[in-house]
Amino acid sequence: MKLGIIIPAHNEEKRIERTLEAYLSYFNEIEKEAKLIYKIIVVINASNDKTKEIVEKIKKKDSHIEYFDLKKGGKGYAVIEGFKEAIKQGFDLIGFVDADMATSSSSFYDLVKNIGKFDGILASRYVSGAKLIPALTFRRVVVSRVFNFLVRSLFLIPYRDTQCGAKLFKAHALKDSIYNLGMTQWAFDIELLYRMHNKGMKIREIPTTWTDVADSKLKVGKTSLQMFFSVLQLRVINSRFRRFLHPLKPIVMFLWKTVG
């Protein structure tokens, strides 16, 4: 079994070395046990710090690392381009994980062990058995619950946590779903899951251990607004009434850019 792990990296000079070393150390041991063959593809996107230099240094020490450098930004764009590259290289399982180590290497491997006959598997912070370190603040809980309710109501998908930065899919599922995705930032994974769900693919959600990173660049208020307008844009794009809703798209895009 061949596993491809995509790590999007935008200005991650403070964290990428620690993350790559932790994942390499863990998965090198797994590979020695002949459980899988793996590669980590770092997708550097629109970075203007030393992320590329750090990744190059680690790549010289371990051939499990590959990277490419994109000038265009957007986490979703980076992940999608990473998926396409992994498909070209013939990986059986392809997933992505955020660069901040909120999801440990062992937690990501839980996805590999539990995907079974499913087409995809999601690490979830909001199903029974999940561990959040530390526990989310009341504000984060409210924002997360409201956002998830909005997503499930608008798209009729059953997943409780569409935004956790650790997901794994079988190659055939991605081949059928990732091309011509319209969202390249916050809502890209919602659109991906929406497409897979509509195609009848089976996606499993399992509890994860998730660590809130102290130096995270995520700003809850600003990001929540961006995600909200991204979801509205996605709903307009995928509505059966999109011809009539099309005039709303420029308004939604203007509001998204205003809070960006």
Buried (B, 14 or more C-beta within 10 A) or exposed (E): EBBBBBBBBBBBBBBBBEBBBBBBEBBEEBBEEEBBBBBBBBBBBBBEBBBBEBBBEBBEEEEBBBBBBBEEBBBBBBBBBBBBBBBEBEBBBBBBBBBBBBBBBEBBBBBBEEBEEBBBBBBBBBBEEBEBEEEBEEEBEEBBEEBBEBBBEBBEBEBBBBBBBBBBBBBEBBBEBBEEBEBBBBBBBBBBBBBBBEEEBEBBBBBBBBBBBEEEEEEEEEBBBBBBBBBBBBBBBBBEEEEEBEEBBEEBBEBBEEBE
